[in-house]
C-alpha cells in the first residue's frame, strides 16, 4: 500500500524537502502526517513508473491532496487521480 511505501529512492532527500515545501503557506500542508503522505505518494509514483523524482511533481500533486478534504478520498484514489493527470498531461514527467 502507499502508506507502507519504503522511502529509499536515490534522491529521497529531494522528495522529502519538496514534500515539506509543498504549499507551506497553507496550514493543512504543514501537518507532519500530511507531509509524510506527500512524500510517500511521490515515492510510490516514482517506483511505479520506475523513474527518478523530478522537482515540481509535488506542486502537481498538491491539488489532488486538497481534494481529499470533503468528502475524504482514500490514498489510492488520490494517487490514481494524480497518476492519470500526469500520464495524460505531463507524459515526460
C-alpha positions in Angstrom: 0.0 0.0 0.0 1.0 3.6 -0.4 1.4 4.2 3.4 3.7 1.2 3.5 6.0 2.5 0.8 9.7 2.4 1.7 11.3 5.8 1.2 14.6 4.6 -0.2 14.9 6.3 -3.6 18.4 7.6 -4.6 17.1 11.1 -4.4 14.7 10.6 -1.4 16.1 13.6 0.3 14.9 15.8 -2.6 11.5 14.3 -2.3 11.3 14.9 1.5 12.5 18.5 1.0 9.9 19.1 -1.7 7.2 17.5 0.4 8.0 19.9 3.2 7.9 22.9 0.8 4.6 21.9 -0.8 2.0 24.7 -0.3 3.8 25.6 3.0 1.7 28.7 3.2 -1.4 26.6 3.8 -1.8 25.3 7.4 -3.0 21.8 6.4 0.1 21.2 4.4 2.3 22.0 7.4 0.9 18.9 9.2 3.8 16.4 9.6 1.4 13.5 8.8 0.3 15.1 5.5 3.9 15.9 4.7 4.8 12.3 5.1 1.8 11.3 2.9 3.0 13.6 0.1 6.5 12.1 0.4 5.1 8.6 0.2 2.7 9.3 -2.7 5.6 10.9 -4.7 7.9 7.9 -3.9 5.2 5.4 -4.8 4.6 7.2 -8.1 8.3 7.2 -9.0 8.6 3.5 -8.1 5.5 2.6 -10.0 6.8 4.5 -13.1 10.5 3.3 -12.5 11.7 6.9 -12.7 13.7 9.3 -10.7 11.8 12.0 -8.9 11.6 15.3 -10.8 11.3 18.5 -8.8 7.9 20.2 -9.2 5.9 17.0 -9.1 5.0 17.9 -5.5 3.1 21.0 -6.8 1.3 18.9 -9.4 0.2 16.6 -6.6 -0.9 19.4 -4.2 -4.4 20.0 -5.8 -5.1 16.2 -5.6 -4.2 16.3 -1.9 -6.6 19.2 -1.4 -9.4 17.1 -3.0 -9.0 14.7 0.0 -10.8 17.0 2.4 -14.6 16.8 1.9 -15.5 14.0 1.5 -12.2 12.4 2.4 -10.8 10.4 -0.5 -8.7 7.3 0.1 -5.0 7.5 -0.6 -5.4 5.1 -3.5 -8.0 7.3 -5.2 -5.8 10.4 -4.7 -2.9 8.6 -6.2 -4.9 7.3 -9.2 -6.1 10.8 -10.0 -2.6 12.2 -9.8 -1.2 9.4 -11.8 -3.8 9.7 -14.6 -3.3 13.5 -14.7 0.5 13.3 -15.1 0.2 10.4 -17.5 -2.2 12.4 -19.7 -1.0 16.0 -19.5 2.7 15.6 -18.4 3.8 12.4 -20.1 7.5 13.3 -19.9 7.4 14.0 -16.1 
